[in-house]
Amino acid sequence: MEDRSVQQSSTLLRVGCVVIGKDEGEKLLNSLKSLSTYCRLVYVDSASADRSAERARAMGINVVELDMTQPFTAGRARNQGVERLLQEHQNIEFIQFLDGDCELEKSWLTHAVNFMDLNKKHAVVCGQLKEKFPEKSIYNWLCQIEWDTPRGDVHSCGGVALVRVDAFKDIGGFRLGLIAGEEPEMCFRLRSRGWKIKKTNQNMAYHDAEMYKFKQWFNRASRAGYAYAEGSSLHGDSEEKYWVKDTLSIWGWGLILPLFISVLCQFSMVFIALTLIYPFQCVRIASSKKELLARRYLWAFFIMLGKFPQAVGLLRFYASKYKDSHELKR
């Protein structure tokens, strides 16, 4: 027991944490409590209306309140949290990023730091993210499936991960302008510099999506479509064709094929039979997730349904890009 306490104390001196959030309520307090005894901590608040910043300060936590006259992005919030953290604790070697709707597993930091000590070429390590209440809604359950990604050396992490400070500085942190997908984009730049990303089998954190409405799911999928389009626009000409395949899939299933079928149906309604390609694709996708048993078809249905809100996000990105280029020409 004493050796474990010494190890935790050593970890505390080497790790800092940045939590970002807005109007997370009790979830934020649970998130902060899961970290406060383990590492130095900065909470970055994005103009919460529920007194989040005030409540965090009452817990003795260092709070950064973002200037919301500038466009908000999670990358900007995290970068400012890191800046504050390193101003006050220059000896920090690792930064644990956590979202305000997540709680960190107690054993995670010790495991993560030990891994980093043994693997100097790895810039990022993450573990298993679990959905806290997957049974409460189909959308929470879909998040649980989304978090279950392959283990080993991987291309990217999510918003909850331990990052090596030297590596973070090496690439200048998160890209500020991205409205979504900032973590994979950061990991792409890290890998381009020769760093590695690891996902282990260790339980890392518990996420509370609290997603009960179709509109919430739709908006989340739309943001993903925007991120895919923006990511492929930034790095699509790289050797790995970053997110080009994902963007083309959205173009095909979410835009081109529906428009093609609609045009053909103007000549003959017999062409509506072409819509059967969607259920056939659902069956093909479901076959890749046999461990989900009967619910794999429901999961596959939402994968295909998600192409449509993703297409909305994709169009939003290109409309925004066109608008920006048009204004520059003025």
Residue pairs with C-beta under 8 A, 6 or more apart in sequence:
7 110
8 38
8 109
8 110
11 38
11 39
11 109
11 110
11 113
12 38
12 39
12 40
13 91
14 91
14 92
14 93
14 94
14 113
15 38
15 39
15 40
15 92
15 93
15 94
15 95
15 96
15 109
15 113
15 162
16 39
16 40
16 41
16 42
16 85
16 86
16 89
16 92
16 94
16 95
16 96
17 35
17 38
17 39
17 40
17 41
17 42
17 85
17 95
17 96
17 97
17 98
18 42
18 44
18 78
18 81
18 82
18 85
18 95
18 96
18 97
18 98
19 28
19 31
19 32
19 35
19 41
19 42
19 43
19 44
19 81
19 98
19 99
19 100
20 43
20 44
20 46
20 74
20 77
20 78
20 81
20 97
20 99
20 100
21 28
21 31
21 43
21 44
21 45
21 46
21 48
21 52
21 99
21 100
21 101
22 45
22 46
22 47
22 48
22 52
22 100
23 48
23 49
23 50
23 52
24 31
24 48
24 50
24 52
24 100
24 101
25 50
25 52
27 100
27 101
27 208
27 210
28 43
28 52
28 55
28 56
28 100
28 101
29 55
29 59
30 103
31 98
31 99
31 100
31 101
31 102
31 103
31 104
32 41
32 43
32 56
32 59
32 61
33 59
33 103
34 103
34 104
34 106
35 41
35 96
35 98
35 104
36 59
36 60
36 61
38 104
38 106
38 109
39 96
39 109
40 85
40 88
40 89
40 92
41 61
41 62
42 61
42 62
42 63
42 64
42 81
42 84
42 85
43 52
43 53
43 56
43 61
43 62
43 63
43 64
43 81
43 100
44 63
44 64
44 65
44 66
44 77
44 78
44 80
44 81
45 52
45 53
45 56
45 63
45 64
45 65
45 66
46 66
46 68
46 72
46 77
47 65
47 66
47 68
52 100
53 63
53 65
56 63
57 63
62 84
62 85
62 88
64 80
64 81
64 84
66 72
66 76
66 77
66 80
70 76
71 177
73 174
73 176
73 177
73 178
73 179
73 182
74 159
74 174
74 180
74 182
75 173
75 174
75 175
75 176
75 177
75 178
75 182
75 186
76 174
76 176
78 97
78 173
78 174
78 182
79 173
79 174
79 176
82 95
82 168
82 173
85 92
85 95
86 92
86 165
92 165
93 116
93 164
93 165
93 166
94 112
94 113
94 116
94 162
94 163
94 164
94 165
95 162
95 163
95 165
95 168
96 104
96 109
96 112
96 161
96 162
96 163
97 159
97 160
97 161
97 162
97 163
98 104
98 159
98 160
98 205
99 159
99 160
99 207
101 207
101 208
101 209
101 210
102 129
102 159
102 160
102 205
102 206
102 207
102 208
103 132
103 205
103 206
103 208
104 160
104 204
104 205
105 127
105 202
105 203
105 204
105 205
105 206
107 202
107 203
108 127
108 202
108 203
108 204
108 205
109 162
111 127
111 200
111 202
112 125
112 127
112 162
112 202
112 204
113 162
115 122
115 125
115 198
115 200
116 122
116 125
116 162
116 164
119 125
119 196
119 198
121 194
121 195
121 196
122 164
122 195
122 196
122 197
122 198
123 163
123 164
123 167
123 168
123 170
123 190
123 195
123 196
123 197
124 157
124 161
124 162
124 163
124 164
124 167
124 187
124 190
124 195
124 197
124 198
125 161
125 162
125 197
125 198
125 199
125 200
126 157
126 158
126 160
126 161
126 162
126 197
126 198
126 199
126 200
126 204
127 199
127 200
127 201
127 202
127 203
127 204
127 205
128 147
128 200
128 201
128 202
128 203
128 204
129 147
129 158
129 160
129 204
129 205
129 206
129 207
130 144
130 147
130 203
130 205
130 206
130 207
131 140
131 141
131 143
131 144
131 147
131 206
131 207
131 208
131 209
132 206
132 207
132 208
133 140
133 208
133 209
133 210
134 140
134 141
134 143
134 144
135 141
136 212
137 211
137 212
138 298
138 302
139 209
139 211
139 212
139 213
139 214
139 216
139 217
140 209
140 210
140 211
140 212
141 295
142 217
142 299
142 302
143 207
143 209
143 211
145 289
145 292
145 299
147 158
147 207
149 199
150 199
151 199
151 200
151 201
152 198
152 199
153 196
153 197
153 198
154 197
154 198
154 199
155 184
155 187
155 188
155 191
155 197
156 183
156 184
156 187
156 188
156 197
157 183
157 184
157 187
157 197
157 199
158 183
159 183
160 204
160 205
160 207
161 183
164 195
167 190
167 193
167 195
170 190
170 193
170 195
171 186
171 189
171 190
171 193
173 186
174 182
174 183
174 185
174 186
175 182
175 185
175 186
175 189
175 234
178 185
178 227
178 230
179 223
179 226
179 227
179 230
180 223
180 224
180 226
180 227
180 230
181 224
181 227
181 228
181 230
181 231
181 243
184 231
184 243
185 231
185 234
185 235
187 197
188 231
188 235
188 238
188 242
190 197
191 197
192 238
211 217
211 220
217 302
217 309
218 309
219 309
221 306
221 309
221 310
221 313
222 309
222 310
222 312
222 313
222 316
223 313
224 306
224 310
224 313
225 250
225 254
225 309
225 310
225 311
225 312
225 313
225 314
225 316
225 317
226 313
226 314
226 316
226 317
227 313
228 243
228 246
228 247
228 250
228 310
228 313
228 314
229 247
229 250
229 313
229 314
229 317
229 318
230 317
231 242
231 243
231 247
232 241
232 242
232 243
232 244
232 246
232 247
233 317
233 321
234 242
235 242
235 243
236 242
236 243
236 244
236 247
247 314
249 307
250 307
250 310
250 311
250 314
251 311
251 314
253 278
253 281
253 304
253 307
254 307
254 308
254 310
254 311
254 314
255 311
255 314
255 315
257 274
257 277
258 308
260 274
261 271
261 272
261 274
261 275
264 271
264 274
265 271
265 272
278 304
281 300
281 304
282 297
282 300
282 301
282 303
282 304
283 297
283 300
285 299
285 300
285 303
285 304
286 292
286 296
286 297
286 299
286 300
289 296
289 299
289 300
290 296
292 299
